[in-house]
Amino acid sequence: MRLDEQGKARIESAIAGDTVADVLRYVNQDALSFMRTYEELVNRHIDESERAAILEELQAGLKGYSYLEAIAQF
């Protein structure tokens, strides 16, 4: 981190962190099991036209970083 000319903090580099799925494993939760249970609930309670988008969002979230996701593609 460094301060720019206006005194605002800027991130110059970051160390890759853990994905959400990794963090779930640290607390003895299985991301695949979570996904399957969530999918069952979605299939039961959500209109078919919305299911794919909701499940894709969850999958992306599980693969995403637990913090600083916007700059994680360094």
C-alpha positions as CSV (number, residue, x, y, z in Angstrom):
1,M,0.0,0.0,0.0
2,R,1.0,3.6,-0.6
3,L,-0.6,7.0,-0.4
4,D,-1.2,8.8,-3.6
5,E,-0.8,12.6,-4.2
6,Q,-4.2,13.2,-2.7
7,G,-3.4,11.2,0.4
8,K,-5.6,8.2,-0.5
9,A,-4.4,4.7,0.1
10,R,-3.7,2.7,-3.0
11,I,-3.0,-1.0,-3.2
12,E,0.2,-1.7,-5.3
13,S,0.2,-5.4,-4.9
14,A,-1.6,-8.2,-3.1
15,I,-0.9,-11.7,-2.2
16,A,-3.5,-14.2,-3.5
17,G,-5.8,-15.3,-0.7
18,D,-8.1,-18.2,-0.2
19,T,-11.3,-18.9,-2.1
20,V,-14.6,-19.0,-0.3
21,A,-14.6,-22.8,-0.9
22,D,-11.2,-23.0,0.9
23,V,-12.5,-21.0,3.9
24,L,-15.5,-23.3,4.1
25,R,-13.1,-26.3,4.3
26,Y,-11.2,-24.6,7.2
27,V,-14.4,-24.8,9.2
28,N,-15.2,-28.4,8.2
29,Q,-17.8,-27.5,5.6
30,D,-17.8,-29.0,2.1
31,A,-18.4,-26.6,-0.7
32,L,-19.7,-29.3,-3.0
33,S,-22.2,-30.6,-0.4
34,F,-23.3,-27.0,0.3
35,M,-23.8,-26.5,-3.5
36,R,-25.9,-29.6,-3.8
37,T,-28.1,-28.7,-0.8
38,Y,-28.5,-25.1,-2.2
39,E,-29.4,-26.5,-5.6
40,E,-32.1,-28.7,-4.1
41,L,-33.6,-25.7,-2.3
42,V,-33.4,-23.6,-5.5
43,N,-35.1,-26.3,-7.5
44,R,-37.9,-26.6,-5.0
45,H,-38.6,-22.9,-4.3
46,I,-37.3,-20.8,-7.2
47,D,-39.0,-20.3,-10.6
48,E,-37.3,-22.3,-13.3
49,S,-36.5,-19.2,-15.3
50,E,-34.3,-17.9,-12.5
51,R,-32.6,-21.1,-11.4
52,A,-29.6,-21.1,-13.7
53,A,-28.6,-17.5,-12.9
54,I,-28.9,-18.1,-9.1
55,L,-26.8,-21.3,-9.2
56,E,-24.2,-19.7,-11.4
57,E,-23.9,-16.8,-9.0
58,L,-23.3,-19.3,-6.1
59,Q,-20.7,-21.2,-8.1
60,A,-18.9,-18.0,-8.9
61,G,-19.0,-17.0,-5.2
62,L,-17.6,-20.2,-4.0
63,K,-14.7,-19.9,-6.5
64,G,-14.1,-16.3,-5.7
65,Y,-11.7,-14.9,-3.2
66,S,-12.9,-14.2,0.4
67,Y,-11.5,-10.7,0.2
68,L,-10.1,-8.2,-2.3
69,E,-11.8,-10.0,-5.2
70,A,-11.7,-7.0,-7.5
71,I,-7.9,-7.0,-7.6
72,A,-7.4,-10.7,-7.2
73,Q,-6.7,-11.1,-11.0
74,F,-3.2,-9.7,-10.6
